[in-house]
Amino acid sequence: MIGPHNPGNHSQPLHYQEPAAYPSRCLVAVLTSRYTMDARNPAARREIAALADLVGAVRLPTGSHQQAAGTRVVMDLLILRRHEPGRDPDATQWERVPLLTLDGRQVPVNEYFAVNPDAVLGRLGTVRTTLTNWSSIRSPARTSPVT
């Protein structure tokens, strides 16, 4: 839905993460699906980066929110810092989404997680759907996704 709170017409969850509403230098923690970071179109990440730096991110295991939210999607915790006036944006690389080979399949994974594998809580893997491959995160203590 395009409107004053979603001028970029991003997916419903993303437009609630608008960092412009926060004062400069403020840290904002955002829990979002992996699609904020892994979407092939970088428009939403560019809009966020124009307003805030990515301080860090953590990719949570598949199903980590199954009990609380009834979803098995891969979730990311993003820590953003609103830009200070007159300061150049941070150089953290998180706009591109290269295809990585996981379990013998090509899947899009944000460059931040490709360069910072310790920011993934578990092992990157894939799940095959009828239409595409998508990444999953296996908990380090398990051989199957968290249930």
C-alpha positions as CSV (number, residue, x, y, z in Angstrom):
1,M,0.0,0.0,0.0
2,I,1.5,3.3,-1.1
3,G,0.9,6.2,1.4
4,P,2.7,8.6,3.7
5,H,4.1,5.8,5.8
6,N,5.1,3.6,2.8
7,P,6.2,5.9,0.0
8,G,8.4,3.1,-1.5
9,N,5.5,0.7,-1.7
10,H,7.5,-2.0,0.1
11,S,6.2,-5.2,1.6
12,Q,3.9,-4.6,4.6
13,P,6.4,-5.5,7.3
14,L,9.2,-3.3,5.9
15,H,7.4,0.0,5.9
16,Y,7.0,-0.1,9.7
17,Q,10.8,-0.1,10.0
18,E,11.2,3.5,8.7
19,P,14.2,4.8,10.6
20,A,13.4,8.5,9.7
21,A,11.0,8.5,12.7
22,Y,14.0,8.2,15.1
23,P,16.4,10.9,16.3
24,S,20.0,10.9,14.9
25,R,22.5,8.5,16.5
26,C,19.5,6.6,17.9
27,L,19.9,2.7,17.7
28,V,16.9,0.8,16.4
29,A,16.5,-2.9,16.7
30,V,14.3,-4.4,14.0
31,L,13.1,-8.0,13.8
32,T,12.2,-8.8,10.2
33,S,12.0,-11.7,7.8
34,R,15.1,-12.6,5.8
35,Y,13.5,-10.9,2.7
36,T,14.5,-7.4,4.0
37,M,18.2,-8.5,3.6
38,D,17.8,-11.1,0.8
39,A,15.4,-9.5,-1.6
40,R,17.0,-9.3,-5.1
41,N,15.7,-5.8,-5.5
42,P,17.9,-3.5,-3.3
43,A,15.4,-0.5,-3.3
44,A,14.3,-1.0,0.3
45,R,17.8,-1.5,1.6
46,R,18.9,1.6,-0.3
47,E,16.1,3.7,1.3
48,I,17.1,2.4,4.8
49,A,20.8,3.0,4.1
50,A,20.0,6.6,3.1
51,L,18.7,7.2,6.6
52,A,20.5,4.8,8.8
53,D,23.7,2.7,9.1
54,L,23.6,-1.0,9.6
55,V,25.5,-1.5,12.9
56,G,25.0,-5.3,12.8
57,A,22.7,-8.1,12.0
58,V,22.0,-11.6,13.2
59,R,20.2,-14.3,11.2
60,L,18.1,-16.6,13.5
61,P,17.4,-20.3,12.8
62,T,14.5,-21.4,10.7
63,G,11.4,-21.7,13.0
64,S,12.8,-19.7,15.9
65,H,9.5,-17.9,16.1
66,Q,7.3,-20.9,15.5
67,Q,5.7,-20.9,19.0
68,A,5.4,-17.1,19.4
69,A,4.3,-16.2,16.0
70,G,3.3,-19.4,14.3
71,T,5.8,-19.0,11.5
72,R,8.8,-21.0,10.3
73,V,10.4,-18.2,8.3
74,V,14.0,-17.2,8.7
75,M,14.2,-14.0,10.8
76,D,16.9,-11.4,11.0
77,L,17.6,-9.0,13.8
78,L,18.9,-5.7,12.4
79,I,20.5,-3.0,14.5
80,L,20.4,0.3,12.7
81,R,21.8,3.7,13.7
82,R,20.1,6.9,12.4
83,H,22.6,9.1,10.5
84,E,24.1,12.1,12.2
85,P,23.6,15.3,10.3
86,G,26.6,16.0,8.0
87,R,28.2,12.6,8.6
88,D,28.8,10.2,5.7
89,P,27.0,6.9,5.7
90,D,28.9,3.9,7.1
91,A,30.7,1.7,4.6
92,T,29.1,-1.6,5.8
93,Q,28.3,-3.7,2.8
94,W,24.7,-5.0,2.8
95,E,23.0,-3.8,-0.4
96,R,24.0,-6.6,-2.8
97,V,22.6,-10.2,-2.7
98,P,24.8,-12.6,-4.5
99,L,23.8,-16.1,-5.3
100,L,25.6,-18.6,-3.1
101,T,25.9,-22.3,-3.6
102,L,24.4,-24.0,-0.5
103,D,23.7,-27.8,-0.5
104,G,24.5,-27.8,-4.3
105,R,21.8,-25.2,-5.0
106,Q,22.0,-21.5,-5.9
107,V,20.2,-19.2,-3.4
108,P,20.3,-15.5,-2.8
109,V,22.0,-14.5,0.5
110,N,22.8,-11.0,1.5
111,E,26.5,-10.0,1.2
112,Y,26.5,-9.1,4.9
113,F,26.0,-12.7,5.9
114,A,28.3,-14.0,3.2
115,V,31.1,-11.8,4.7
116,N,30.1,-12.3,8.3
117,P,29.2,-16.0,8.7
118,D,29.4,-15.7,12.5
119,A,26.3,-13.5,12.3
120,V,24.3,-16.6,11.3
121,L,23.1,-18.6,14.3
122,G,23.4,-22.0,12.8
123,R,24.3,-23.4,9.4
124,L,23.1,-21.9,6.2
125,G,21.3,-24.5,4.1
126,T,18.4,-24.7,1.6
127,V,14.9,-25.9,1.4
128,R,13.4,-26.7,-2.1
129,T,9.9,-25.5,-2.8
130,T,8.0,-26.3,-6.0
131,L,9.0,-22.9,-7.4
132,T,12.4,-22.1,-6.1
133,N,15.2,-22.7,-3.6
134,W,15.4,-20.6,-0.5
135,S,17.8,-20.5,2.4
136,S,17.2,-22.0,5.8
137,I,19.2,-21.9,8.9
138,R,19.8,-25.1,10.8
139,S,20.4,-24.6,14.5
140,P,23.9,-25.6,15.5
141,A,22.7,-28.2,18.0
142,R,20.3,-29.8,15.5
143,T,20.3,-31.5,12.2
144,S,16.9,-30.3,11.2
145,P,15.2,-26.9,11.4
146,V,14.0,-25.8,14.8
147,T,10.4,-26.8,15.6
